[in-house]
Amino acid sequence: MAESTLQSPVPVAAKKKASDSAILRVTKYMAVRLLTMAFTVVVGLYLTILIANMGGYVDEIRRGQIREDIQQGVMNDQALRNLTGDQKVKLIEERVANEEERLGLNRPFAIRSVAFLKDAITLNLGFAEFMNADNGSRSVRVIVLERLPSTLVLFGTTNILLFFVTLFWALSLSRHYGSWLDRFIVATSPMSAAPGWFYGIFLIVFFAAYLKVLPFGGMVDVPPPDNKIEYALSLMKHMILPTLAITLNQLTFAIYNNRTFFLIYSSEDYVEMAKAKGLTARDVERKYILRPTLPTNITNFAFLLIGVWGGAPIFEGVFNWPGLGRTTLIAAGLFDTPVIVGTTVIFAYLLAMTVFLLDFVYALVDPRVKIGNESSS
Amino acid sequence: MKTIRNFFSELSHYPSAFAGLVMIIILFVFSIYTIFALPYDQAISLWRGDENVWYNTPKNAQPTWMNWFLKDDLPETFSFNSANGEGTKTEEFSNDTNKIFISFPFEYNSKDFPQEVSIFFTSKFEQKEPFVSVKVITPDGREIKVGSFTVGKTHSYRFSQDQKLQRRLQGNSPEQGIFMDLTSETEQLTALPGKYEVQIEAVGFEEGSTVDAELIVYGKVYGWAGTDHRRRDIGIALMWGAPIALTFGLLTALGTTITTMIIAAFGTWYGGWIDEVIQRITEINLVLPFLSILIMIGTFYSKSLWVMLVCVIALSIFGGAIKGFRAVFMQIKEAPYVEAARAYGASNMRIIMQYLVPRIVPLLIPQLVILIPSNVFLEASLTLVGLGDPILPTWGKLIYDGVRNGALVQGQYYWVLEPAFILLITGLSFAMVGFSMDRIFNPRLRGV
């Protein structure tokens, strides 16, 4: 909390009509951001590869992939059908050795790592050692991308819901400063110290094990209902506990945080001025309090979301949610190196996209970007 | 001194912070007590001990205090060892045989059946193993022949694993068959409270050949914390979890916050490309998936808690906090007294360490206190992901073991809820103190 309250955005309440130059500025800002973001992702992925390959693990992935390809090739080649098993094995070994030399697996790591980086950027992630996708594919890209929607559904809906609920609840609280509800929120804000999975365990104990009204985990009933409406209902039923867990973890803290900002800004001179002019409470709130604090709120939300992404493996593990995070967990349990590296890469991409998207929203709401304040960053 | 006194007088306005502070002190005292009462080596060897260490505790037993909430008390574990002079033991030697008679009379006062009954024999002989026969006399006068067998130097006899005994008791499990109340009218089987006696007759075939027996009637409650699937006392992990969690939380929070603050100070003071590089690193760090990288490190290299500690610090240094510190340093940098210091020719190092850093301490301390609980939970999270330290008994390990072994499905809630509750208390107390400190120290939040 301290970190966020330390930031002091310049309150610019100036209203300026959106003009062509504003659109141009936003586009320019976004282009610069996109470039820096791309650079950031590349460096981030490179670091990930360095960490993963400290024990030569990425090399093993690549070698496994080469062997797999060549084996498939030799086995399916009609011209080689008449060779004996020994001859085939010898041929495979020769071709593997050639291929490894061609791809430069015997070159120094500094050069090879660039090749790895290219693979990671293009999501060319190799083959899993033990895990399968639902359609039987062993390609890490398929396994990982197949799990992505489940994760997005859960965390996306929950967080967007939370963002708006906390924003407007905080706004109404700042008007009723000192009420019992306000004091309650302040008192319960330390609940954010415990992560979502932790509340998840309590919720599972109570609602699933003790009351037996909600499922222990999973995403839909087994077997999944064919009917689309039933499927949606089943999905919603399974989402109640995870959503509740994230809410318990974040709600009061986020409200407390936002409300504190609103309170600080509602004592600014220009707000007093607006009140003195006789503007309605609604106008004052929307245009003079919410507007200048919105960029900061969005930044806070970005950090929150990043925290939630980071905790996804364990959260999905506790709720048995078939998403990316649980895939990481299973892969770690099975020691399936390609999948572990693959999920890490995808998470890096997800984080970058989150940051970029929020940057975009930020650019839309932050007047400094539109007006073109030189000191803005 | 004055500021500290001011701080405490301010703190008294925040009852939650006061409660949190008291809890933190209790936790520290508890940790120190643990370190002295149950030294590290002893705790580790107990925690890693197998059935030989934990043979005399029941499996998955609830904590004893559960009996306060139950109408009918669950039975407790009790044991008698004839080698320690418990029960009565008589020996009679004639015709090259040594007849030994051991009797363990005991009062059984629960309506629930014991979990298990076992007898562990130890014997002394030269060549021929002694022969033993066991029977039980129940309060309603039944005399149940349990079994006869020869015993080696050591022999463990578990009633529940004796198929013949089970057949003789009409298919009831031995604990139920022996302790059953035959007159009970209710649907549910109940145990008959009263005076039982286990009689062991042994014959040694040499002079000086003797037998000792240890009878253990396993109950369904044990100790103040209960036991797990390996019969281990959960209390050990609950106790040792405290110092480990506090050390991990404190060290990571200290390491991260102080390094971050110093880096932010250098970045802001020197500005230019140094500041730029720091900002870029912060952005890259934002994109690195924290837990995934820790999982990678845990799977590929080491699961040791101390390796994790270093990695956690390394990954958190360039976290979001750096931006907050930077914003404040930016303001301080322009302060007149810094300009004065520059004018009298103070070195960069001196300005950073003597003029910039001290000013940020009031903002640093709440930050630090708030970070502690998240790191305490991080340790538990890592364990739950399967990256727990393989040796240390921690709170997270208990939750992991419990969830893994179906404690939630089978109703052994204590196993998961006890460590979870302690974690919650720890987390909340630090967070409450931290949040209040933030409101006291941070002038922008005063009165809000």
Interface residues (C-beta under 8 A of the other chain):
Chain A: M1 A2 E3 S4 T5 L6 Q7 S8 T36 T40 V41 V43 G44 L47 T48 I51 A52 M54 G55 Y57 A187 S189 P190 M191 S192 A193 A194 P195 W197 F198 I201 F202 I204 V205 A208 A209 F216 T260 L263 I264 F303 I306 W309 G310 G311 A312 P313 I314 G317 V318 T328 L329 A332 G333 F335 T337 I340 V341 T343 T344 F347 A348 L350 L351 A352 V355
Chain B: S16 R280 E283 I284 L286 V287 L288 P289 F290 L291 S292 I293 I295 M296 I297 G298 T299 F300 Y301 G320 A321 K323 G324 F325 A327 V328 L363 P366 Q367 I370 P373 S374 F377 A380 S381 L384 V385 G386 L387 I399 V403 L408 V409 G411 Y413 V416 L417 A420 L423 L424 G427 L428 F430 A431 M432 G434 F435 D438 N442 R444 L445 V448
